[in-house]
Amino acid sequence: MCALVATFAVVAAADPLISVTAIGVPTGENLIVNPSFERGAGEWPDAWSWTSNQPTGVVRVWSDRALTGKRSAGVLNTTSAGSGYWLQKIPVQANTVYLLTARALIDDGKVLVRALGQDAAGASVGFDKRAYDQRRASHPLVPGFWKREWVQEMTRDEWAPVDLIFDTSVDRAPDSVVIHLGSYFTEGKCWFDDTYLGPGALTLAYAVSQAPLSRVRVLDAAGAVLADSGPLPAGTVEYEGNVAGLPLVGFHCVESAAPDGAVTRQWYPSAPEGEQ
C-alpha cells in the first residue's frame, strides 16, 4: 500500500516546473489492530473506539462502503462546530520513526489523521502530530474544458492516502500513541480504510516540465546523487522519475539543469538551513 505525504511545486519565469510527491511505503509489521475494520459485531469494529464533541451532529458509522474487503469506518458530520474521530491506542517504542497512513474517501468536508503521544498514566506527552485532507469540490460544476492542473486543489482522488510521519525521539517519549481518524469541524461525509502504523520508507516521485532540460538529478542534503537522468536529448522539455527506499526523515532535492547551465532546485520537504 502506498501513500501520498505531500506535493510541492515551484514556478518562475523561464524556469521549469518541478513537482515532488513523497509516497510513504509500509515496510514492516502493522501495529494497528483490525486495520481494515473487517472484524466486529453489532455497530462496532473490533479494537476501535469513538469520540465526538457533538454526539448528535457528528456520528459514526461502521460502513459497508470499502476500498478493500467489506467494511470501513465512516463519519457523518452535519455541523461545522463539530468533530468526531475513530480512536485506537497503540504502544510505541522510544527513538523510533513511524509512518501512519489511512485511505480516506471524502464526500465533502475535512478529515484529520492524528497521532497523540501519551504516557503510561494516559497524560499527553511528547507530541501531537496532525495531517489534514479535504475535498473542496464534491459535484461536477467544473467546466469540462478546464485542465486537470487548474483544479487540482479543488478535487481529490477517491480513497486517497492521508499520511503522517512522527518521531518518538523527544524529551518525554510516549509509551503509546492514540491515533485519530475523523472529521474536523467541517460538514461532510468521510470513510477510512486500510490503515497502517509501523516502520516505513519514502519513494520520491518527481516530474520536471515546461522548460528546456539538459539533465535532472536527485540529491540528498549531503550532496550525494540518488538518481541521475544523464545528458538528455536536445529539445527535451519533460522528464519524470522516482527514487525508492529513502528514509522517512531527511532532506532531498530534485535538481534540473537547463541547456545554458542554469540550475533550478526543489527540496522536499523543505530546504535545509543554508539552502534555497
DOLO-18798 format. One line per 5 residues: number of its first residue (from 1); for each residue x, y, z of C-alpha. Coordinates in pm, 1 decimal, padded with zeros to 6 digits. Each point is the difference from the previous one (the first is absolute). Example, Ala and Ser with C-alpha at 12.3 -4.5 7.8 and 13.67 -1.06 7.14 Angstrom:
<rs>
1 = 01230.0,-00450.0,00780.0  00137.0,00344.0,-00066.0
</rs>
This chain:
<rs>
1 = 00000.0,00000.0,00000.0  00140.9,00336.2,-00097.7  -00074.5,00334.8,00143.2  00030.6,00353.0,-00101.1  00159.7,00227.0,00259.1
6 = 00030.4,00338.6,-00176.4  00041.6,00169.5,-00336.8  00192.6,00322.5,-00062.2  00052.9,00207.9,-00312.7  00213.6,00297.4,-00096.8
11 = -00079.1,00219.4,-00300.0  00210.6,00294.0,-00120.0  00032.8,00185.3,-00328.2  00198.0,-00211.1,-00248.5  00065.7,-00257.3,00272.8
16 = -00124.7,-00356.7,-00015.3  -00291.1,-00121.2,00209.1  00130.8,-00255.9,00250.5  -00251.3,-00208.4,00194.6  00102.3,-00245.2,00270.1
21 = -00235.7,-00255.1,00150.4  00108.6,-00195.5,00307.7  -00159.7,-00341.1,00025.4  00012.6,-00174.3,00337.0  00052.9,-00374.8,-00036.4
26 = -00062.5,-00242.5,00289.9  00301.6,-00221.8,00061.0  -00083.6,-00207.0,00306.3  -00260.0,-00127.5,00243.7  -00325.0,00194.7,00021.5
31 = -00055.5,00093.4,00365.1  -00366.5,00090.2,-00050.5  -00248.9,-00264.4,00107.4  -00278.3,-00065.0,-00250.9  00151.7,00255.0,-00241.6
36 = -00262.5,-00045.5,-00272.4  -00298.0,-00007.6,00240.1  -00110.2,-00343.4,-00120.4  -00048.9,-00164.1,00340.1  -00266.3,00102.2,00247.3
41 = -00353.1,-00049.1,00122.8  -00315.5,00207.1,00009.9  00088.1,00359.9,-00084.1  00366.8,-00013.3,00108.2  00320.7,-00112.8,-00170.6
46 = 00229.5,-00187.4,00238.5  00278.5,00197.5,00175.3  -00135.4,00344.0,-00097.0  -00177.0,00258.4,00217.3  -00170.3,00330.6,-00078.2
51 = -00010.0,00357.9,00127.1  -00188.6,00313.3,-00109.3  -00052.9,00346.4,00143.9  -00345.3,00010.2,-00163.0  -00151.0,-00349.0,00050.3
56 = -00316.1,00078.6,-00197.6  00165.9,00210.7,-00269.3  00297.4,-00225.7,-00073.1  -00078.4,-00371.3,-00008.8  00195.7,-00313.5,-00078.2
61 = -00093.4,-00277.4,-00238.3  00158.6,-00342.4,-00043.8  -00056.9,00003.7,-00371.3  -00022.3,-00256.1,-00279.5  00159.3,00255.1,-00235.4
66 = 00360.5,-00118.9,-00023.6  00319.7,00025.4,-00198.8  00094.2,-00359.7,00077.3  -00200.2,-00269.0,00172.8  -00354.7,00079.4,00105.0
71 = 00029.6,00266.2,00270.4  00131.3,00347.9,00080.7  -00033.7,00254.4,00281.9  -00219.0,00293.6,-00097.0  -00084.4,00341.1,00145.9
76 = -00304.7,00215.6,-00075.6  00043.9,00362.1,00107.4  -00300.8,00232.9,-00021.7  00149.1,00296.9,00187.1  00309.0,00214.7,-00056.9
81 = 00024.7,00033.8,00378.7  00058.1,-00372.6,00043.2  00268.5,-00261.8,-00039.8  00003.4,-00374.4,00054.1  00270.9,-00264.8,-00012.1
86 = 00058.4,-00372.6,-00004.1  00271.0,-00077.5,00258.9  00249.6,-00271.5,00077.7  00277.8,00005.2,00261.8  00321.5,-00171.5,-00109.7
91 = 00326.6,-00058.7,00190.8  00310.9,00148.3,-00165.1  00376.2,-00012.6,00054.1  00222.1,00294.5,00088.4  00244.2,00145.3,-00254.9
96 = -00193.7,-00139.3,-00296.1  -00142.1,00155.7,-00314.2  -00348.9,-00120.9,-00094.5  -00221.9,00024.0,-00305.6  -00374.4,00036.9,00062.6
101 = -00220.5,-00021.9,-00306.6  -00367.2,-00048.6,-00082.0  -00197.0,-00001.5,-00322.2  -00278.6,00258.4,00014.2  -00306.0,00042.8,-00216.9
106 = -00142.7,00351.3,00042.2  -00345.8,00114.0,-00111.8  00049.8,00361.3,00109.4  00170.1,00119.5,00312.7  00339.8,-00017.6,00164.9
111 = 00163.4,-00305.4,00157.3  00262.4,-00022.5,00269.9  00254.8,-00277.0,00056.3  00164.6,00055.1,00337.1  00261.8,-00166.5,00222.6
116 = -00017.4,00112.7,00364.1  00276.6,-00116.8,00233.9  -00095.0,-00124.8,00347.5  00188.0,-00123.3,00304.4  -00086.6,-00310.8,00200.0
121 = -00255.2,00197.8,00203.9  -00179.6,00127.4,-00311.0  00130.2,00357.8,00017.1  00095.9,00169.5,-00326.0  00377.9,00011.9,-00047.7
126 = 00254.2,00025.5,-00277.8  -00195.5,00125.3,-00298.3  -00333.2,00060.6,-00166.8  00056.9,-00059.3,-00372.8  -00273.6,00068.0,-00254.2
131 = -00067.0,-00036.9,-00372.0  -00304.7,00143.0,-00177.1  -00170.0,-00058.5,-00332.0  -00319.9,00133.0,-00148.7  -00224.5,-00001.1,-00300.4
136 = -00086.2,00346.7,-00125.0  -00213.1,-00098.0,-00299.6  -00242.4,-00286.7,00048.2  -00216.1,00051.2,-00307.0  00073.6,00030.2,-00374.3
141 = -00023.8,00379.5,-00036.5  00350.9,00043.2,-00141.6  -00015.8,00082.4,-00375.4  00098.8,-00292.5,-00216.1  00263.3,00198.6,-00189.2
146 = 00201.2,00079.7,00315.7  00334.7,-00176.9,00021.0  00061.7,-00239.3,00288.2  00278.0,00214.8,00145.3  -00238.1,00297.5,00021.6
151 = -00223.0,-00183.4,00246.7  00244.1,-00227.4,00180.0  -00053.7,00197.2,00323.0  -00379.4,-00031.0,-00032.1  -00036.2,-00374.1,-00036.7
156 = 00164.3,-00315.6,00125.7  00015.8,-00362.2,-00104.7  -00232.6,-00251.4,00159.3  00150.8,-00196.1,00289.9  00313.8,00214.4,-00001.1
161 = 00264.3,-00062.5,00266.5  00037.1,00240.3,00290.4  00341.5,-00041.8,00160.3  00176.9,00108.3,00314.4  00362.5,-00053.6,00103.6
166 = 00098.2,00036.3,00365.4  00314.9,-00057.3,00203.6  -00003.2,-00115.3,00362.2  00350.4,00143.3,00057.1  -00127.5,00275.9,00230.2
171 = 00083.9,00113.8,00353.1  -00298.9,-00182.5,00147.6  -00044.7,-00302.7,-00220.3  -00356.5,-00135.0,00001.1  -00085.2,-00355.8,00097.7
176 = -00278.5,-00004.9,-00256.8  -00174.7,00205.9,-00263.3  -00372.4,00047.6,-00042.1  -00078.1,00015.2,-00368.7  -00298.1,00206.7,-00111.7
181 = -00179.2,-00039.6,-00333.9  -00296.7,00225.9,-00056.6  -00177.2,00317.1,-00107.3  00145.7,00334.3,00103.8  -00247.4,00286.1,00056.9
186 = -00147.0,-00006.2,-00350.9  -00331.9,-00136.9,-00121.5  00036.9,-00306.2,-00218.9  00037.6,-00376.2,-00022.3  00318.8,-00206.4,00005.1
191 = 00110.2,-00360.6,00026.6  00332.4,-00160.3,00099.5  00149.1,-00332.9,-00102.2  00333.4,-00184.8,-00018.6  00174.3,00173.8,00289.5
196 = 00365.0,-00060.5,00091.1  00238.3,00094.0,00279.4  00356.1,-00126.4,-00001.0  00337.3,00037.7,-00166.2  00012.3,00145.9,-00346.9
201 = 00204.9,00149.6,-00279.4  -00053.2,00273.9,-00254.6  -00020.7,-00014.7,-00373.5  00053.3,00338.0,-00163.6  -00184.5,00035.3,-00330.1
206 = 00097.9,00310.7,-00193.3  -00086.3,00171.8,-00326.7  00170.7,00291.6,-00174.4  -00169.6,00182.5,-00286.4  -00075.2,00326.4,-00183.9
211 = 00361.3,00094.5,-00080.3  00298.9,-00138.2,-00197.7  00193.2,-00261.4,00200.1  00352.6,-00134.4,-00028.8  00020.3,-00213.8,00315.1
216 = -00204.7,-00088.9,00310.3  00147.9,-00134.8,00322.5  -00122.2,-00086.7,00349.1  00234.0,00083.0,00290.6  -00003.6,-00039.8,00375.7
221 = 00094.8,00274.6,00244.5  00366.3,-00107.5,-00008.2  00007.9,00031.8,-00378.5  00004.7,-00371.9,-00074.1  -00161.3,-00081.4,-00334.4
226 = -00299.2,-00231.4,00042.9  -00118.8,00006.3,-00362.2  00136.1,00147.8,-00322.8  -00169.0,00023.8,-00337.9  00333.0,00042.1,-00175.3
231 = 00021.3,00241.5,-00295.0  -00345.1,00044.2,-00150.8  -00064.3,00029.7,-00375.3  -00018.4,00350.5,-00141.0  -00354.4,00134.6,00008.3
236 = -00102.9,-00191.8,00314.4  -00259.1,00199.4,00195.4  -00143.6,-00271.3,00227.9  00156.1,-00262.2,00225.9  -00129.3,-00213.8,00285.3
241 = 00135.0,-00271.2,00225.6  00002.3,-00137.2,00354.4  00239.4,-00108.3,00272.9  -00107.4,-00272.4,00244.1  00120.5,-00109.2,00342.1
246 = 00075.0,00341.7,00150.4  -00022.7,00061.4,00376.2  -00321.6,00152.4,00128.7  00189.3,00296.5,00144.8  00253.2,00197.8,-00204.1
251 = 00048.9,00266.5,-00265.7  00003.0,-00082.3,-00371.0  00035.7,00220.4,-00303.8  -00107.4,-00027.9,-00362.8  00246.9,00198.4,-00209.9
256 = -00074.4,00100.6,-00358.1  00269.0,00134.8,-00233.0  -00081.8,00203.6,-00311.2  00203.9,-00010.7,-00324.2  00152.7,00337.1,00092.4
261 = 00120.0,-00137.2,00335.0  -00265.9,00163.4,00217.8  -00100.0,-00220.9,00293.0  -00339.7,-00014.2,00172.9  -00049.1,-00195.7,00323.7
266 = -00302.2,-00116.1,00194.8  00050.5,-00144.0,00349.7  -00219.2,-00248.1,00184.0  -00144.4,00050.0,00254.9  00168.8,00342.2,00018.2
271 = 00342.7,00144.9,-00057.7  00249.0,-00073.6,00280.2  00167.2,00288.7,00175.0  00235.7,00179.7,-00233.7  -00171.3,-00125.8,-00317.3
276 = -00257.9,00162.0,-00226.2
</rs>
